[in-house]
Amino acid sequence: MKEIVVTEISYEPRTVVAATDTKVNDLLHTIEVTLHISAQGAYRVYDEFAEKTITQREDGSYTVTAQFPVGNWLDSYLLSFGPLLIEVSPEQVRTRILSHLETMKRNLNVPL
């Protein structure tokens, strides 16, 4: 968000979730991930990442280095980039993504 406007609209606060909640605990464990995203992914890069985490490459593509929660959420999030995602590190994250893609490939090749 580059241009924020203050309005008169107000909201009621949400109920706080206990830190012992499993889903919350999953979000507390993070890993630094570096993504190489094609130039066509600029809209996602600037919508979803802090400007300080983004480096534009000479070819117009982007490198993003950020902290992400470890686990299935991260896998699904990265898969949502589809062909916009060029490279992922560390290796353990890339391996998980490739494993999901292999499973999807096997599942989608099963005749109905």
N, C-alpha and C positions, 0 to 999 in steps of 0.2 A: 504494500500500500504506500504509494508515494504522496498522495494528496488526501489528507484526512480533513473532514469538515465537522465541526462541532455543531450539534443540533439540540433541540429541546426534548428530543425523544429520550425516555428513560425506560429501564428494564428492571424487573424484580430479580434479585440474586437467586442463583440456583442452589439447591441443597449440596453441601460439600460431601464428596465421597471419601470414605475413610481410607487412609493410606495402606491399610491391611487388605483392601480389596485386591484380589488377584489381578484384575485387569489394570488397575493403577500400578501395582508393583511391576507388571510387565513393562510399563512405560518408563519406569525409573531406571531400568538397565538399558544403557545406550551404547552405541558403537559409532566411531567416526567412519563415515563412508564417503568415498570420492566417486562422483559420477561424471561421465563425459556424455553430454547431451547434444544432439545435432542442432544446427542453427534453426531448423524448423520448430524446435521445442522452446523457442524464446518465450512464448506466452506462458508456458508452465514454469520456466526458470524464474521469471520475474514475478509471477503470481505466488509462487510457493516457497521461495527461498529469500533469506535476508541478503541484501545487496552485498554485504561484506563477505559472504560465502561464495560469491559468483566471480569467475574470471572468464572473460570472453577470449577465445583463441583467435589467431590470425585468420583461420578459415571461416569464422563466424559462429562456430560451435562453442559450447560452454563447458567449463569445469566447475563443479560445485562440490565443496567439501563441507559436510555438516554432520551433526550428531543425530542419530535416529534410534528409536526404540528397537531392541533386538527381538526377532521372532517373526511370526506369520504376518503381522501387519506390515513389516518392512518388505517382506517378499511380495506381498500383494501390491503394495505401493509401487515398487520398482517395476513389476510386471505391467502396471498400468501405463508405463511410458511406451510400451511396445517398441516399434522400430526407431523411436526417437532416442532410445538409450543405446549408446555406442560402447561404453565400457563401464565396469563397476569394480571397485576394490574396497575392502580387502578381498583376497582370494576366497575366504570362507563364505562371504556374501554372494560372490559370483557363482560359486559352486552350488549354493542352494537355489539360486535362480535357474541355473541350467538344469538342475534336477527337476524342478517344477515344470520347466519347458518340455523335458523328456517325458514326464508323466502325462502332460497335456497332449503331446504328440501321440503317444500310445493310445490314450483314451479317445482321441478324435479320429484315429485310424480304425477303430473297431466298427465293423459293419453293423447297421441297425437291423 
